[in-house]
Amino acid sequence: MDETAELADFRAETRAWLEANCPEEMRQPVRSDSDICWGGRRFVFSSPAQKLWLERMAERGWTVPEWPREYGGGGLSKAEARILGQEMRRIRARPPLSSFGIWMLGPALLKYGNEAQKREHLPKIARGEIRWCQGYSEPGAGSDLASLRTSAVLEGDHYIVNGQKIWTSYADRADWIFCLVRTDPEAPKHLGISFLLFDMESPGVSTAPIRLISGSSPFCQTFFDNVRVPKENLVGAPGRGWEIAKYLLTHEREMIGGMDSGAAEGRDGIAQVAKRALGVGEDGTLPDSMLRTDIIRQEIDSWAFALTMERVKDEAKAGQGTGALSSMLKYYGTELNKRRMELMMSLEGTESLLWEGKDREGDLARAWLRSRANSIEGGTSEIQLNIIAKNVLGLPAA
């Protein structure tokens, strides 16, 4: 469908601005975690270009292009935001900011937060000033999250929080946490949960990293020992946290499901990796026809999935919601990413098995091992299939 003259003008202006303002270094493929800008009080930029790119995009509100301008966003329409994404991909621009605040907390605050909470937290998220982590799972409450036991007791103007969370991604690097707590132990388990925000530097908060088989991990155990949280940091009404948590989980599952989209992160595509690792023939193609077929299948599936993600997002913004569809996206995206990592390993052959060495530190092998966790985090694949069976297909309970 042809663009309107107004959108065509927006595309031209956006293209010109990106060409003039995106540093050349920020158009190179993401090679390591240090190339990803997470922001936050303690974040150390990998280069002046990375810092400049964030500052320029945040100034325009384009780290969160569809958020309202009064909360640090760009105020763009869906069509304008899509054009911005297309133009960034055209020059292979890296995202200026990766953030749980953008992917998960921001949408929840826009829907459930009061005006003071929106004005306090959303602009800081948009500018990358505060890095957030998620306090959901507990040692005894994983897939059955509503069984959580971390307590928050109201004493005067503060909630007193005690308990433990686990698998808290980047808790040791985060500035603030959005946390599910039990405020009414007598209520049915889904109805006694509330949603709190608090500073990770509050007295009584401590973290302990969890090391995985890959040799490192973003995951932590997080402990709360009589942490005092101002009552105004409660999002929504007391006991309504489960509703907020479910809404936020749909965004988390979409985010995890979208991990396969390497282009969205400015990473090299599989074809580029294959050509670099294996070389090409005189006709410019890979000599192995079976391998070419595998790569084409993966790229077609990835593009089809990316288009499906866009469609679902448009439907959600039109008020149709995502609901159980987020479980479908999370499950398929997880499997697609695992398949992608298997293919990457096969492209590198025995080189992919290197763990340590003079010239490399086994990044691919570690990433392959890390991808196994995709089918656990954000709700296990088994739980997602149960949700799909019940709420999408309408199958009877076993």
Number of C-alpha atoms within 10 A of each C-alpha: 3 6 10 9 9 9 14 14 12 15 19 12 12 17 19 12 11 17 15 10 13 22 16 13 15 21 18 16 18 18 12 9 9 12 18 19 22 24 26 20 12 13 15 12 16 13 12 10 15 20 16 17 22 21 17 17 22 23 15 15 24 25 26 27 24 19 23 15 15 13 21 25 23 22 19 18 12 15 13 19 17 16 19 20 16 15 19 21 17 12 17 20 27 26 21 25 24 17 21 20 26 21 18 24 28 24 17 20 20 16 12 17 21 14 11 10 17 18 14 11 20 26 22 18 27 29 24 26 17 23 25 30 23 23 24 24 25 22 12 14 15 20 16 12 18 21 17 23 22 21 22 25 18 15 12 9 11 17 22 20 24 20 18 23 25 24 22 24 22 19 26 18 18 24 21 20 21 24 20 27 26 28 24 17 14 9 12 11 17 17 19 19 31 26 25 24 23 19 17 23 11 15 12 14 19 17 20 14 19 16 12 14 9 16 11 12 16 16 19 20 22 22 19 21 14 18 21 23 22 17 16 15 17 22 21 19 12 16 19 16 25 20 16 21 22 13 20 18 19 21 25 21 25 25 19 21 28 22 18 26 20 17 18 18 19 23 20 16 15 19 18 11 15 21 15 12 13 14 13 14 11 7 7 9 13 17 14 11 10 10 15 15 11 12 20 14 11 20 18 11 15 21 14 12 20 19 12 13 19 13 12 19 18 16 13 13 12 10 9 11 16 20 17 16 19 25 28 21 25 29 25 19 28 26 19 21 25 22 16 23 22 15 19 21 18 15 21 16 12 9 14 17 15 14 15 10 8 5 6 10 12 16 17 19 20 20 13 21 17 19 21 15 14 21 23 15 19 25 21 18 20 13 17 23 15 16 20 19 15 14 15 15 10 10 12 8 7 3
